Amino acid sequence: MPSQYSSWKLVTRKALARWLFVALVVALGSGELAFAQRLQLKDGRVLTGRIAKTSGVGDTSDSAPSHAGEIATQPIYVIDDDLRRVFISNQQANRLIDEAPEKQVSIKLWQNIAQGSSGIASVGPSLGITPFDEYGRRIYKMQTGRGPLSVIQGITELTPRYARVEALLGQPRSPVWDCRIATSSIPSATVAAILKQTLPQDDPEARLQAVRFYVDSQKYADAGKELKAIIADFPKMKDLERELKQINQLAARRILTEIQLRKDAGQHQLVHALLQNFPTEEVAGETLQQVRELISKYDKAQLRIDATKKNIASIVADISDPDDRGIAAPLMAEITGELSHNNIDRLAPFSQFVDDASMSAEEKAALALSGWLLGADQATQKLAVAISLVKIRDGVIRYLREPLAHERSTIVDNLRSLEGASVDRVARLLSMIKPPLHDNELVKPPSAENGFGSLSLAAPGQTEDGDFQYLIQLPPEYDPHLRYPTIIALNGAYNSPVQELDFWAGSPRVNQAGQIVGARLGQAMRRGYIVISVDWQKPQQYRYEYSAREHVAVLTCLRDACRRFSIDTDRVFLTGHGTGGDASWDLAQSHPDVWAGALPFVAQIGKYGSYYWENARYVPLYFVAGELDGAKMKQNSTLFDRFLGRRFDATVVEYLGRGHEPFHDEIHYAFEWMNRRRRGKIPEEFTCSTLRPWDNFFWWIECQKFPVKWMIHPAEWTGRGARATEVEGKLLAGNRLLVKTAAEGATIWLNPEMVDFDEPVRVTINGNNVRGARESISPQIDVLLEDARTRADRQRPYWAKLVWPAEER
């Protein structure tokens, strides 16, 4: 094998020391280790690579960034980091940081590269990929128009960010193919084996390349292990023990960062265990002080929880009235059984006054009960009100569970007779209670008996299509009192719902017999996300059909999950691969008020997409594609350019030399994007396009009976003569609402985010004032509860509604 080392600029000990110093400074602050041009976005993300401006996604000019005055012709930034190209609107950019590039360590591997033959123009769906061996080689089998094709690939360059992978000689057809994959997507053991095989093990200077490689990759434990081995194998390198200490400090900072991430995800048991086992040798005092402070906070919080439980138990016994005591006791038992780090703050007023001798047991009990039900800011000392709140909560839960309309009507009548049953209090109760269909059996701690938190459930369907099946994976230490961001994932034609779940939540650990022996440990679990994989396709379905059944399947499963599990409805993200990506794109544009964002992978829009594209201004979109995935990038480029050129919140990611793949490489970037997004407030004005009867609900306007001439069912689609109708809504000053729609009827939904219910509300539809609106619009418990029951969004329910035209109802 020809040697590459003579052309390398091998790292010296002093260079390594300088590099570790820089790495330590970065770890103590923020930012990336490798220096290059960086673009800071308004959402806080920082994109690194070669930065230019372009007029469109199809134009990947490497020209320098435009100067002032050129924005109109080049409204899109493109950032090329040698792994992928990222396109964003220049309106998303905060500031451009130009720095002198310092190239990351690059390790070259000799391979017998295919040359001179025709290049691969398109990479079809993968039929199987073997793991890389210690020489950095694998076999990639893909589907082509002429049948299956197996290509031998080899890594020719390995950097902390990407591996350059090229086609090799040695097969009947040896096409030229140069692609990039994220180094983070290669198993750590495989990377270690490749480095060991590539770098001369008898050359300490060469092996220091591996140390810097790991430091660049922020894999400090691996860097420390390698440097320790170098020192052991070469005693003359003993003076590098100082650098080893610096690496240990970097590793400790990395653990502390992980602890904070797990803490934010509500995984307090794991956090406490990590803190108790935090390494102390050769760790900076500042870091250890932070650890001690965190341990102290957890210890104090646990003491507070234990003391609160004890005090609650004694307070209940001191309530003098036996009827009040009988009503309070079950809820007090609930509090002591479910009190945790996630909800202890609800009882802050109770903890503050529990030792106040001037307060009665009844007043203290009232603080505990009302704080638990409504939150600390609405706690009351009036036991009668608190007892009434207990009854109201029980009634609310019964209503949300009751399938019969006449029984629900009776529950509402009973609620109206209770003290304190105002609409605003009921709305607050809705937001604080556990999911109405919460089942302790479904959320037990992960074990082999319950599938380690992975469940297969059926969402009751209300149509001839029957029930809809979905898989759900709960994160570690799931707590129904904590709201979780949620991913709705749709599989494609080349993967299953289980594989789609695995993509986001990780694959379960299995033994040699194929039995599941451990929980999923993927990125969604690490970050505290619920993942739902919907079985949305019909048998033998290979294309997205743009049908009502598909929309109903996804929305029904989401709402069923919201009734069972603690889903943060302001942080629900829709995603999918292939045909699932097509579906997620269409569903995002069809129902922009539902999602915090959508992430279509290897998707291609069709039919309604070109007519609904302006709806995308209301929902963030994150597209992931392969440069060689047929003509998808070209076909999608018109819409991409519209999104980016018109300042929509859209990101387009194109992987270099890649085709139709899952792109697990992108998962860290995807979560960074999702972590920075929430469903926005109701827009002051919106205009949404629709061509299908079921795309009829946009925020607070629900339309009925669009004119047939404006509607085109998917089976009737020809692509000619389509003209979307629009639904327009405006929230105007003076408690005025403006609606424009071609529909024959509409229901106008209202909540305090939109209007002041203490003042008259005026509604104008199609230029005409709705008579009687001022008198008929007022908050109603039945409207509030029915909306929460049907849409399952307890965070943003509507309090009142107006049906138009009234005479037809």
C-alpha positions in Angstrom: 0.0 0.0 0.0 1.5 3.4 -1.0 2.4 5.5 2.0 0.6 8.8 2.5 2.5 9.9 5.5 5.3 11.7 3.7 2.7 14.3 2.4 1.2 14.8 5.8 2.0 17.7 8.0 2.2 15.7 11.2 1.1 17.3 14.4 3.8 18.1 16.9 3.6 18.1 20.7 3.5 21.9 20.8 0.8 22.0 18.2 -1.3 19.5 20.1 -0.9 21.5 23.3 -2.0 24.7 21.4 -5.0 22.8 20.0 -6.0 21.4 23.4 -5.8 24.9 24.8 -8.2 26.2 22.2 -10.5 23.2 22.7 -10.6 23.9 26.4 -11.5 27.6 25.9 -14.3 26.6 23.5 -15.6 24.0 26.0 -15.8 26.6 28.7 -17.7 28.9 26.4 -19.7 28.1 23.3 -19.2 27.6 19.7 -17.4 25.1 17.4 -13.9 23.8 17.6 -13.0 24.1 14.0 -12.7 27.6 12.7 -14.2 28.6 9.4 -16.7 31.1 8.1 -19.7 31.0 10.3 -23.2 32.3 9.9 -25.2 33.0 13.0 -29.0 32.7 12.5 -31.7 34.6 14.2 -33.0 31.4 15.8 -29.6 30.9 17.5 -28.1 28.2 15.2 -24.6 28.7 13.8 -23.8 27.3 10.4 -20.2 26.7 9.5 -18.5 26.3 6.1 -17.9 28.1 2.9 -20.6 30.8 2.7 -22.0 32.3 -0.4 -25.2 33.9 -1.7 -27.3 32.5 -4.5 -30.4 33.3 -6.4 -31.9 29.8 -6.1 -31.4 26.3 -4.8 -30.5 25.1 -8.3 -27.7 27.8 -8.5 -24.8 26.7 -6.2 -22.4 29.4 -7.2 -19.2 29.6 -5.1 -19.2 33.3 -5.3 -18.2 35.3 -2.3 -21.0 36.7 0.0 -22.8 39.6 -1.6 -22.3 43.1 -0.6 -25.0 45.6 0.4 -27.4 46.2 -2.5 -27.2 42.7 -3.9 -29.8 41.1 -1.6 -32.6 41.5 -4.1 -30.9 39.3 -6.7 -29.3 36.8 -4.3 -31.8 36.3 -1.4 -30.5 32.9 -0.3 -27.5 31.9 1.7 -25.8 28.6 0.9 -23.4 27.1 3.4 -21.1 24.3 2.2 -19.3 22.3 4.9 -18.0 19.6 2.5 -20.7 17.2 3.9 -23.8 19.0 2.8 -25.1 22.3 1.5 -27.6 24.2 3.6 -29.9 26.8 2.1 -31.6 29.5 4.2 -33.2 32.8 3.5 -30.9 35.8 4.1 -33.7 37.2 6.3 -33.0 34.4 8.8 -29.4 35.4 9.1 -28.3 37.5 12.1 -24.7 38.1 11.3 -21.9 36.8 9.2 -18.7 35.9 11.0 -15.6 35.8 8.7 -12.7 34.0 10.2 -9.5 32.7 8.7 -10.2 29.0 8.1 -8.1 26.5 10.1 -8.6 23.1 8.5 -9.7 20.2 10.7 -7.4 17.2 10.8 -7.8 15.2 7.7 -6.7 11.6 7.5 -6.2 10.1 4.0 -6.8 6.4 3.3 -5.4 4.8 0.2 -8.0 3.1 -1.9 -8.2 1.7 -5.5 -10.6 4.3 -6.7 -12.7 3.8 -9.8 -11.6 6.3 -12.5 -12.4 7.1 -16.1 -15.8 5.3 -16.2 -19.2 7.0 -16.2 -20.3 8.7 -13.0 -23.4 7.8 -11.1 -26.1 10.4 -12.0 -28.8 9.1 -9.6 -28.7 6.9 -6.4 -31.8 4.9 -6.0 -33.3 3.4 -2.7 -30.8 1.4 -0.8 -31.3 -2.4 -0.8 -28.6 -3.0 1.8 -25.4 -1.5 3.1 -22.7 -3.6 4.7 -20.7 -2.1 7.7 -17.4 -0.5 7.0 -14.4 -2.8 7.7 -11.1 -1.8 9.3 -9.9 -0.7 5.8 -12.9 1.7 5.5 -14.6 -0.4 2.8 -18.2 -1.5 2.4 -20.7 -2.7 -0.2 -23.6 -0.4 -1.1 -26.5 -2.2 -2.9 -29.1 0.0 -4.6 -32.1 -0.3 -6.9 -31.6 1.1 -10.4 -33.6 1.2 -13.6 -31.6 -1.8 -14.8 -32.0 -3.8 -11.6 -30.0 -4.1 -8.4 -26.4 -2.6 -8.4 -23.8 -3.4 -5.8 -21.0 -0.8 -5.5 -17.8 -1.4 -3.5 -17.0 1.9 -1.6 -14.0 3.0 0.3 -13.3 5.9 2.7 -10.6 8.0 1.1 -10.6 10.9 3.6 -11.7 10.9 7.2 -12.3 14.2 9.1 -14.2 14.9 12.3 -17.1 16.2 10.4 -17.3 13.9 7.3 -15.9 10.9 5.6 -15.3 11.1 1.9 -16.5 7.8 0.4 -15.7 6.8 -3.2 -16.5 3.9 -5.5 -13.7 1.4 -5.9 -12.5 -0.8 -8.7 -13.3 -4.5 -8.5 -16.8 -5.0 -9.8 -18.2 -5.6 -13.3 -19.6 -2.1 -13.3 -17.3 0.4 -11.5 -19.0 3.8 -11.7 -17.3 6.9 -10.5 -19.1 8.0 -7.3 -17.9 10.5 -4.7 -20.2 11.1 -1.7 -19.9 12.3 1.9 -21.3 10.8 5.1 -21.2 12.3 8.6 -18.4 10.8 10.6 -20.7 10.8 13.6 -22.9 8.2 11.8 -20.0 5.7 11.7 -19.9 3.5 14.9 -17.1 4.6 17.2 -15.5 1.1 17.2 -15.3 1.2 13.4 -13.7 4.6 13.4 -11.1 3.4 16.0 -10.4 0.3 13.9 -9.9 2.4 10.7 -7.6 4.8 12.5 -5.6 1.9 13.9 -5.2 0.3 10.5 -4.4 3.6 8.8 -2.0 5.3 11.2 1.4 3.6 11.8 1.2 2.3 15.3 5.0 2.5 15.7 5.0 6.2 15.0 3.9 8.3 18.0 3.7 11.5 15.9 1.3 9.8 13.5 -0.8 8.5 16.3 -1.2 12.0 17.7 -3.3 12.6 14.6 -5.9 10.3 16.1 -5.8 12.3 19.4 -6.5 15.6 17.6 -9.1 13.8 15.4 -11.0 12.8 18.5 -10.6 16.2 20.1 -12.0 17.8 16.9 -14.9 15.4 17.1 -15.5 16.3 20.8 -15.0 12.6 21.6 -12.8 13.5 24.6 -13.0 10.1 26.3 -11.6 8.4 23.1 -8.9 11.1 22.8 -7.8 10.5 26.4 -7.8 6.8 25.9 -5.6 7.1 22.8 -3.2 9.6 24.3 -2.9 7.4 27.4 -2.0 4.5 25.2 0.6 6.6 23.3 2.3 7.6 26.6 2.3 3.9 27.7 3.7 2.7 24.4 6.3 5.4 24.1 7.8 6.5 27.4 9.6 9.4 25.8 6.1 11.0 25.3 5.5 11.1 29.1 5.6 14.9 29.0 2.3 14.8 27.3 0.6 13.9 30.6 -0.2 17.6 31.0 -2.2 17.4 27.7 -3.9 14.3 29.0 -5.1 16.3 32.0 -6.5 18.9 29.7 -8.3 16.2 27.8 -9.8 14.9 31.0 -11.1 18.4 31.8 -12.7 18.5 28.3 -14.3 15.1 29.0 -15.6 16.3 32.3 -17.1 19.4 30.7 -18.7 17.2 28.1 -20.4 15.1 30.9 -21.6 18.3 32.5 -23.2 19.4 29.3 -24.9 16.0 29.0 -26.2 16.3 32.6 -27.8 19.6 31.7 -29.4 18.2 28.6 -30.9 15.3 30.7 -32.0 17.7 33.4 -33.9 19.8 30.8 -35.5 16.5 29.6 -36.8 15.8 33.1 -34.6 12.7 33.6 -33.8 13.6 37.2 -32.9 10.1 38.4 -30.3 9.7 35.7 -29.0 13.2 36.4 -28.6 12.5 40.1 -26.7 9.2 39.3 -24.4 11.0 36.9 -23.7 13.7 39.4 -22.9 11.2 42.2 -20.5 9.3 39.8 -18.9 12.4 38.3 -15.1 12.0 37.8 -13.0 14.0 40.2 -9.4 13.2 39.1 -7.7 15.9 37.1 -10.9 17.9 36.7 -10.8 21.7 37.1 -12.0 23.1 40.4 -14.6 25.3 38.6 -16.2 22.3 37.0 -16.3 20.4 40.3 -17.8 23.4 42.0 -20.7 23.4 39.5 -21.2 19.7 40.1 -21.3 20.2 43.9 -23.9 23.1 43.4 -26.1 20.8 41.3 -25.9 18.0 43.8 -26.8 20.5 46.6 -29.8 21.7 44.6 -31.1 18.2 44.0 -30.6 17.3 47.7 -32.4 20.4 48.9 -35.2 19.7 46.4 -35.6 16.1 47.6 -35.7 17.2 51.2 -38.4 19.7 50.2 -40.4 17.0 48.5 -40.1 14.6 51.4 -41.1 17.3 53.9 -44.0 18.4 51.8 -45.4 14.9 51.6 -45.1 14.5 55.4 -46.8 17.8 56.1 -49.6 17.1 53.7 -50.3 13.8 55.4 -50.6 15.5 58.8 -52.7 18.4 57.5 -55.4 16.1 56.1 -56.0 14.5 59.5 -56.5 18.0 61.0 -59.4 19.0 58.7 -62.3 19.2 61.1 -65.3 18.6 58.8 -65.5 14.9 58.0 -67.1 15.5 54.6 -64.4 18.0 53.5 -61.8 15.6 54.9 -63.3 12.7 52.8 -63.2 14.8 49.6 -59.7 16.1 50.3 -58.1 12.9 51.3 -57.9 11.1 47.9 -56.4 14.2 46.2 -53.9 14.6 49.1 -52.9 10.9 48.6 -52.5 11.7 44.9 -50.2 14.6 45.7 -48.0 12.6 48.1 -47.8 9.8 45.5 -47.0 11.9 42.5 -45.0 14.8 43.9 -41.7 15.2 42.2 -39.0 17.6 40.9 -41.4 18.3 38.0 -44.3 19.6 40.0 -43.1 20.6 43.5 -43.3 24.3 42.6 -47.1 24.0 42.5 -47.1 23.7 46.2 -44.8 26.7 46.9 -47.5 28.6 48.8 -48.3 25.6 50.9 -44.6 25.1 51.8 -44.3 28.8 52.6 -47.2 28.8 55.1 -47.2 25.3 56.4 -45.5 26.3 59.7 -47.6 29.5 60.1 -49.4 29.0 63.4 -51.9 31.7 62.6 -53.3 29.7 59.8 -55.8 26.8 60.3 -55.4 23.3 58.9 -58.3 24.1 56.5 -56.5 27.1 55.1 -53.3 25.2 54.6 -55.1 22.2 53.0 -56.8 24.7 50.7 -53.4 26.0 49.6 -52.2 22.5 48.8 -55.3 21.4 47.0 -55.7 24.6 44.9 -52.0 24.8 44.2 -51.9 21.3 42.9 -55.0 21.8 40.7 -54.4 25.3 39.4 -50.7 26.1 40.0 -49.0 28.2 42.7 -50.1 31.6 41.2 -53.8 30.7 41.7 -53.7 29.0 45.1 -56.4 30.0 47.6 -56.8 29.7 51.4 -60.5 29.1 51.0 -61.2 25.4 51.7 -64.7 25.6 50.2 -63.3 26.9 46.9 -60.6 24.2 47.0 -63.1 21.4 47.7 -65.2 22.7 44.8 -62.2 22.7 42.5 -61.7 19.0 43.4 -65.2 18.3 42.3 -64.8 20.4 39.1 -61.7 18.5 38.2 -63.4 15.2 38.6 -66.3 16.4 36.4 -63.9 17.7 33.7 -62.1 14.3 33.6 -65.4 12.5 33.4 -66.6 14.7 30.6 -63.4 14.1 28.5 -63.8 10.4 29.0 -67.6 10.1 28.3 -68.6 8.8 24.9 -72.3 9.6 25.2 -73.5 13.2 24.3 -76.4 13.2 26.7 -74.2 12.1 29.6 -71.8 14.9 28.8 -74.6 17.4 28.9 -75.6 16.2 32.4 -71.9 16.6 33.5 -71.9 20.2 32.2 -75.1 21.0 34.1 -73.5 19.7 37.3 -70.3 21.7 36.7 -72.2 24.9 36.3 -73.8 24.5 39.7 -70.4 24.3 41.5 -68.7 27.2 43.2 -65.8 28.6 41.3 -66.7 26.8 38.0 -65.9 29.8 35.8 -64.7 29.2 32.3 -61.2 30.6 33.0 -60.7 28.2 36.0 -61.9 25.2 34.0 -59.5 26.2 31.2 -56.7 26.4 33.8 -57.7 23.0 35.2 -57.6 21.5 31.6 -54.0 22.7 31.2 -52.9 21.2 34.6 -54.5 17.8 34.7 -52.9 14.6 33.6 -54.1 13.3 30.2 -57.7 12.3 30.6 -57.1 8.7 29.4 -53.9 8.3 31.5 -53.3 4.7 32.3 -50.7 3.7 34.9 -50.3 0.3 33.3 -49.1 1.9 30.1 -46.5 4.2 31.7 -44.8 1.9 34.1 -41.0 2.1 34.3 -39.5 0.4 31.2 -39.0 -3.3 31.5 -39.1 -6.4 29.4 -42.8 -6.9 30.4 -43.9 -3.6 28.9 -41.6 -3.5 25.9 -39.3 -1.0 27.6 -41.7 1.9 27.1 -42.6 1.0 23.5 -46.3 0.5 22.9 -48.6 -0.5 20.0 -52.0 1.2 20.3 -55.1 1.7 18.3 -56.8 5.1 17.8 -60.6 4.7 17.5 -61.6 5.8 14.0 -64.9 7.6 13.4 -65.1 6.6 9.7 -65.5 3.5 7.5 -61.7 3.2 7.6 -61.9 1.8 11.1 -59.3 2.2 13.8 -55.8 3.4 13.1 -52.7 1.7 14.5 -49.6 3.6 15.8 -46.4 2.9 17.8 -45.3 5.2 20.6 -42.1 5.3 22.5 -42.0 7.2 25.7 -38.8 8.8 26.9 -36.9 7.7 30.1 -38.6 8.7 33.4 -41.8 9.7 31.6 -44.0 11.8 34.0 -47.6 12.7 33.1 -47.1 16.0 34.9 -44.4 17.1 32.4 -45.2 18.2 28.9 -43.1 16.5 26.3 -42.2 17.6 22.8 -43.4 15.0 20.3 -42.4 13.7 16.9 -45.1 12.3 14.5 -43.2 10.1 12.1 -44.5 8.6 8.9 -42.7 5.7 7.2 -42.2 5.5 3.5 -42.4 2.7 0.9 -39.0 1.4 1.7 -39.2 1.3 5.5 -41.7 0.2 8.2 -43.4 2.1 11.1 -41.0 0.2 13.4 -37.9 1.4 11.4 -39.3 4.9 11.4 -39.6 4.7 15.2 -36.0 3.4 15.4 -34.7 6.3 13.3 -35.7 8.8 15.9 -35.8 6.9 19.2 -33.0 4.4 18.5 -33.2 0.6 18.1 -33.9 -1.5 21.1 -31.0 -3.5 22.4 -31.3 -7.2 21.5 -29.4 -10.4 22.4 -28.0 -12.9 20.1 -31.3 -14.6 19.9 -32.9 -11.4 18.7 -34.9 -10.9 21.9 -35.3 -7.3 23.1 -33.3 -6.9 26.3 -33.0 -3.1 26.7 -34.7 0.2 25.9 -34.1 2.4 23.0 -31.4 5.0 23.6 -31.6 7.2 20.5 -31.5 10.9 20.3 -35.2 11.4 21.0 -34.9 9.5 24.2 -31.8 11.4 25.2 -33.5 14.7 24.6 -36.8 13.8 26.2 -39.1 13.5 23.1 -42.1 11.3 22.7 -42.0 9.5 19.3 -45.2 8.3 17.5 -44.9 6.3 14.3 -48.3 6.1 12.6 -49.2 3.0 10.5 -50.8 5.4 7.9 -50.6 3.4 4.7 -52.9 0.9 3.1 -51.4 -2.6 2.3 -49.2 -2.5 -0.7 -49.3 1.3 -0.9 -46.2 2.8 -2.5 -47.2 6.4 -3.2 -48.8 9.1 -1.1 -52.4 9.6 -2.3 -53.2 13.0 -0.9 -56.4 11.5 0.5 -58.8 12.3 3.4 -58.1 8.8 4.9 -54.4 9.6 5.2 -55.0 13.0 6.8 -57.6 11.4 9.2 -55.1 8.6 10.1 -52.4 11.0 11.2 -54.6 13.5 13.0 -56.6 10.8 14.7 -53.5 9.1 16.1 -52.1 12.4 17.3 -55.3 13.3 19.1 -55.6 9.8 20.6 -52.0 10.0 21.9 -52.8 13.5 23.4 -55.6 12.0 25.3 -53.4 9.2 26.7 -50.0 10.9 27.1 -48.6 14.2 28.2 -47.9 15.8 24.8 -46.9 19.4 24.6 -49.2 20.5 21.8 -47.1 23.6 21.2 -44.1 21.3 20.3 -45.5 18.7 17.9 -43.3 18.1 14.9 -44.3 16.1 11.8 -41.8 14.2 9.8 -41.4 11.3 7.4 -39.2 9.6 4.8 -39.9 9.1 1.1 -43.7 8.8 0.7 -43.9 9.6 4.4 -42.0 12.8 3.7 -44.4 13.6 0.9 -47.2 13.2 3.3 -45.6 15.3 6.0 -45.0 18.1 3.6 -48.6 18.1 2.4 -50.1 17.8 5.9 -47.9 20.6 7.1 -49.2 23.0 4.4 -52.8 21.7 4.7 -53.0 22.2 8.5 -50.3 24.8 9.4 -52.0 25.6 12.7 -51.3 22.2 14.2 -47.6 21.8 14.0 -44.5 23.5 15.6 -42.7 22.4 12.4 -42.3 19.7 9.8 -39.2 17.9 8.6 -39.8 16.1 5.3 -36.9 13.7 4.4 -36.3 12.8 0.7 -39.7 14.2 -0.2 -41.2 15.3 -3.4 -44.2 17.5 -3.5 -47.0 17.0 -6.0 -50.6 17.8 -6.8 -51.8 20.3 -4.1 -48.3 21.4 -3.0 -47.9 24.0 -5.8 -51.3 25.5 -4.9 -50.9 25.4 -1.1 -47.3 26.7 -1.0 -48.2 30.1 0.5 -49.7 28.2 3.6 -46.1 27.4 4.4 -45.4 30.9 5.6 -47.2 29.8 8.9 -45.3 26.6 9.6 -41.5 26.1 9.9 -40.1 23.6 7.4 -36.8 21.7 7.4 -36.1 19.6 4.2 -33.4 17.0 3.9 -32.4 15.6 0.5 -29.7 13.9 -1.4 -27.9 15.5 -4.3 -28.3 12.4 -6.4 -31.8 11.4 -5.4 -33.1 11.5 -9.0 -34.4 14.9 -10.1 -36.1 15.7 -6.7 -34.0 18.7 -5.9 -34.6 20.2 -9.4 -38.3 19.4 -9.2 -38.6 20.8 -5.7 -36.4 23.9 -6.4 -39.3 26.1 -7.6 -41.1 25.8 -4.2 -37.8 25.9 -2.3 -36.9 29.2 -4.0 -40.3 30.6 -3.2 -40.0 29.7 0.5 -36.5 31.0 0.8 -37.0 34.1 -1.4 -40.1 35.1 0.5 -38.5 34.9 3.9 -40.4 31.8 5.1 -38.9 29.9 8.0 -37.5 27.2 5.8 -34.2 25.3 5.8 -33.1 23.1 2.9 -30.3 20.6 3.4 -28.7 18.8 0.5 -26.1 16.0 1.1 -23.3 15.8 -1.4 -23.2 12.8 -3.6 -26.0 11.0 -1.7 -29.3 9.6 -3.0 -32.5 8.2 -1.5 -31.4 7.4 2.0 -32.7 7.9 5.6 -29.9 10.4 6.4 -29.4 9.6 10.0 -26.4 11.9 9.6 -28.8 14.8 10.0 -30.4 13.8 13.3 -28.4 16.1 15.6 -29.0 19.1 13.4 -32.7 18.2 13.2 -33.0 18.2 17.0 -31.1 21.5 17.3 -33.7 23.0 14.9 -36.7 21.5 16.7 -35.4 22.6 20.1 -35.6 26.2 19.0 -39.2 26.1 17.7 -42.7 26.2 19.2 -46.0 26.6 17.6 -46.6 30.3 17.3 -49.4 32.5 18.5 -52.5 32.8 16.4 -51.5 35.2 13.6 -53.2 38.6 13.5 -54.1 37.8 10.0 -53.8 34.8 7.7 -54.8 33.7 4.2 -54.8 30.0 3.5 -55.5 28.1 0.3 -57.6 25.0 0.0 -58.7 22.6 -2.7 -60.0 19.7 -0.6 -63.2 19.7 1.5 -61.2 18.3 4.6 -58.7 21.1 4.5 -61.2 23.4 6.1 -60.0 24.3 9.6 -57.4 27.1 10.0 -56.9 28.4 13.5 -60.2 29.9 14.5 -62.1 29.5 11.3 -63.8 26.1 10.5 -65.6 26.1 7.1 -68.4 24.0 5.9 -69.5 23.2 2.3 -67.1 24.8 0.0 -68.5 25.3 -3.6 -67.9 22.1 -5.6 -66.3 24.1 -8.4 -63.4 25.0 -6.1 -62.8 21.4 -4.8 -60.7 18.7 -6.5 -60.6 15.3 -5.0 -57.3 13.4 -5.4 -58.8 10.8 -7.6 -60.0 13.5 -10.0 -56.7 15.3 -10.1 -55.5 16.1 -13.7 -53.2 19.0 -12.9 -55.1 21.3 -15.2 -57.5 24.1 -14.3 -57.0 23.9 -10.6 -57.6 27.2 -8.7 -57.5 27.2 -5.0 -60.0 29.0 -2.9 -58.8 31.1 0.1 -59.8 31.3 3.7 -58.9 34.7 5.2 -59.0 35.7 8.8 -58.0 39.0 10.6 -57.9 40.0 14.2 -58.5 43.8 14.2 -58.4 46.4 16.8 -61.6 47.1 18.9 -62.4 43.4 19.3 -63.3 43.0 15.6 -62.9 39.8 13.6 -62.9 39.7 9.8 -63.6 36.6 7.8 -63.6 35.9 4.1 -64.5 32.5 2.7 -66.3 31.0 -0.2 -67.8 28.3 2.0 -71.6 28.2 2.6 -71.1 28.1 6.4 -68.5 28.6 9.1 -67.9 28.2 12.8 -65.9 31.0 14.4 -64.0 29.8 17.4 -62.7 32.3 20.0 -60.5 32.4 23.1 -58.8 35.1 25.2 -55.7 35.1 23.0 -57.9 36.6 20.3 -60.5 38.8 22.0 -61.5 40.5 25.3 -64.7 38.7 26.4 -65.5 41.6 28.7 -66.1 43.8 25.7 -68.5 43.3 22.8 -67.1 41.2 19.9 -67.9 42.2 16.3 -67.6 39.7 13.5 -67.7 40.5 9.8 -68.0 37.7 7.3 -67.6 38.5 3.6 -68.1 42.2 4.2 -71.3 41.7 6.2 -71.6 42.2 10.0 -73.0 39.1 11.7 -76.2 40.1 13.5 -76.4 39.1 17.1 -72.7 38.4 17.4 -72.3 40.9 20.3 -75.0 39.2 22.3 -74.3 35.6 21.5 -70.5 35.4 21.9 -69.5 34.6 25.5 -67.4 32.0 27.2 -69.2 28.7 27.7 -68.1 25.6 29.7 -69.7 23.2 27.2 -67.9 24.9 24.3 -64.6 24.8 26.1 -64.9 21.2 27.2 -66.2 19.9 23.8 -63.4 21.6 22.0 -60.8 20.1 24.4 -62.4 16.7 24.0 -62.6 16.6 20.2 -59.3 18.4 19.3 -57.5 17.1 22.4 -55.5 20.3 22.6 -55.8 21.2 26.3 -53.2 24.0 26.1 -55.1 26.2 23.6 -58.8 25.4 23.8 -61.5 27.7 22.5 -63.9 29.2 25.0 -66.7 30.4 22.7 -68.0 29.9 19.2 -70.3 31.6 16.6 -72.1 29.5 14.0 -72.7 31.3 10.7 -75.3 31.5 9.2 -77.2 31.2 12.4 -80.6 30.6 10.8 -79.4 27.4 9.2 -78.4 25.9 12.5 
